[in-house]
Amino acid sequence: MTQSQGAAGTPAGFGRRLLAFAVDAVVSIGIAVITGHRPPSTDYQVIVYLAFLFLEFAFVSLAGQTPGMRVAGIVVVRARDGGRPAVQWVLLRTVLLAAVVPALIVDSSGRALHDRASGTSMLRLR
């Protein structure tokens, strides 16, 4: 399989990123509901948002991937050497992800702005 066909170690494509986002969104909604918050309240929306960011920060810091990324077969690594990113870079990546727009802007190498700014990359595992 060539790199353009999406082999392991190549940048994660839009479909895998979207799947990871969808799974993490469902987990975040579950957290909000379990904690007693229901739509359409503002509290519910805030809890979903904060739960999503917490999942992103905690799981990427500890395991290199969120539950959604695990399902989608992708991982966050240091762009320069493929190692696990340091906590401060995961925090920066999460803060930028909270702004939403950087995640939607991807360069020619497949890296989103929040990944470029934090020195990370999302790669396929399979």
C-alpha positions as CSV (number, residue, x, y, z in Angstrom):
1,M,0.0,0.0,0.0
2,T,1.4,3.4,-0.9
3,Q,1.3,6.4,1.3
4,S,-1.4,8.0,-0.8
5,Q,-3.6,5.0,-0.2
6,G,-3.5,5.7,3.6
7,A,-1.0,3.2,5.1
8,A,-0.3,3.1,8.8
9,G,1.9,6.0,9.8
10,T,0.4,8.4,7.2
11,P,-1.7,11.5,8.2
12,A,-5.2,10.7,9.3
13,G,-7.7,11.6,6.7
14,F,-10.9,13.6,7.2
15,G,-13.1,10.5,7.4
16,R,-11.2,9.1,10.3
17,R,-11.0,12.4,12.1
18,L,-14.8,12.9,11.7
19,L,-15.4,9.4,13.1
20,A,-13.2,10.1,16.1
21,F,-15.0,13.4,16.7
22,A,-18.4,11.7,16.4
23,V,-17.5,9.0,18.9
24,D,-16.0,11.5,21.4
25,A,-19.1,13.7,21.0
26,V,-21.4,10.8,21.9
27,V,-19.2,10.1,24.9
28,S,-19.3,13.8,25.9
29,I,-23.1,13.8,25.6
30,G,-23.3,10.7,27.7
31,I,-21.3,12.4,30.4
32,A,-23.6,15.4,30.4
33,V,-26.7,13.1,30.6
34,I,-25.2,10.9,33.4
35,T,-24.4,14.1,35.4
36,G,-28.1,15.1,35.2
37,H,-28.0,17.7,32.5
38,R,-30.5,17.6,29.7
39,P,-30.9,19.5,26.4
40,P,-31.7,22.2,25.6
41,S,-30.3,23.9,28.7
42,T,-27.2,26.0,28.6
43,D,-25.7,23.8,31.4
44,Y,-26.0,20.8,29.2
45,Q,-24.2,22.5,26.3
46,V,-21.4,23.7,28.6
47,I,-21.0,20.2,30.1
48,V,-20.8,18.6,26.7
49,Y,-18.2,21.1,25.5
50,L,-16.1,20.8,28.7
51,A,-16.4,17.0,28.7
52,F,-15.2,16.9,25.1
53,L,-12.2,19.1,25.9
54,F,-11.4,17.1,29.1
55,L,-11.5,13.8,27.1
56,E,-9.2,15.3,24.5
57,F,-6.7,16.6,27.0
58,A,-6.7,13.6,29.4
59,F,-6.7,10.8,26.9
60,V,-4.2,12.3,24.5
61,S,-1.9,13.1,27.5
62,L,-2.2,9.6,28.9
63,A,-2.7,7.3,25.9
64,G,-2.0,9.4,22.8
65,Q,-5.6,9.0,21.6
66,T,-9.2,9.6,22.7
67,P,-11.8,6.8,22.7
68,G,-12.9,8.1,19.4
69,M,-9.4,8.1,18.0
70,R,-9.0,4.5,19.2
71,V,-12.1,3.5,17.3
72,A,-11.0,5.4,14.2
73,G,-7.5,3.9,14.4
74,I,-5.6,7.2,14.7
75,V,-3.1,8.6,17.2
76,V,-1.6,12.0,18.1
77,V,2.2,12.0,18.0
78,R,5.1,14.5,18.0
79,A,5.5,15.5,14.4
80,R,9.3,15.5,14.5
81,D,9.9,12.0,15.7
82,G,6.6,10.2,16.3
83,G,7.0,10.1,20.1
84,R,4.3,11.0,22.6
85,P,3.8,14.7,22.9
86,A,4.6,16.4,26.2
87,V,1.6,17.5,28.4
88,Q,2.2,21.2,27.7
89,W,1.9,20.6,24.0
90,V,-1.3,18.5,24.4
91,L,-2.7,21.4,26.5
92,L,-1.9,23.9,23.8
93,R,-3.4,21.6,21.2
94,T,-6.6,21.2,23.3
95,V,-6.9,25.0,23.9
96,L,-6.5,25.6,20.2
97,L,-9.0,22.8,19.4
98,A,-11.5,24.6,21.8
99,A,-11.4,27.5,19.3
100,V,-12.7,25.0,16.6
101,V,-11.4,26.9,13.6
102,P,-7.8,25.6,13.7
103,A,-9.1,22.0,13.5
104,L,-10.9,22.8,10.2
105,I,-7.9,24.3,8.4
106,V,-5.5,21.6,7.1
107,D,-2.2,22.1,5.2
108,S,-1.0,20.2,2.2
109,S,0.6,17.6,4.5
110,G,-2.7,16.8,6.2
111,R,-1.9,18.6,9.5
112,A,-4.5,20.9,11.1
113,L,-3.5,24.3,12.5
114,H,-3.8,23.1,16.1
115,D,-1.5,20.2,15.3
116,R,1.1,22.5,13.6
117,A,1.1,25.0,16.4
118,S,1.6,22.3,19.0
119,G,4.2,20.3,17.0
120,T,1.9,17.3,16.8
121,S,0.4,15.2,14.0
122,M,-2.5,12.7,13.8
123,L,-1.5,9.5,12.1
124,R,-3.2,6.3,11.0
125,L,-2.5,3.2,13.1
126,R,-3.8,0.9,10.5
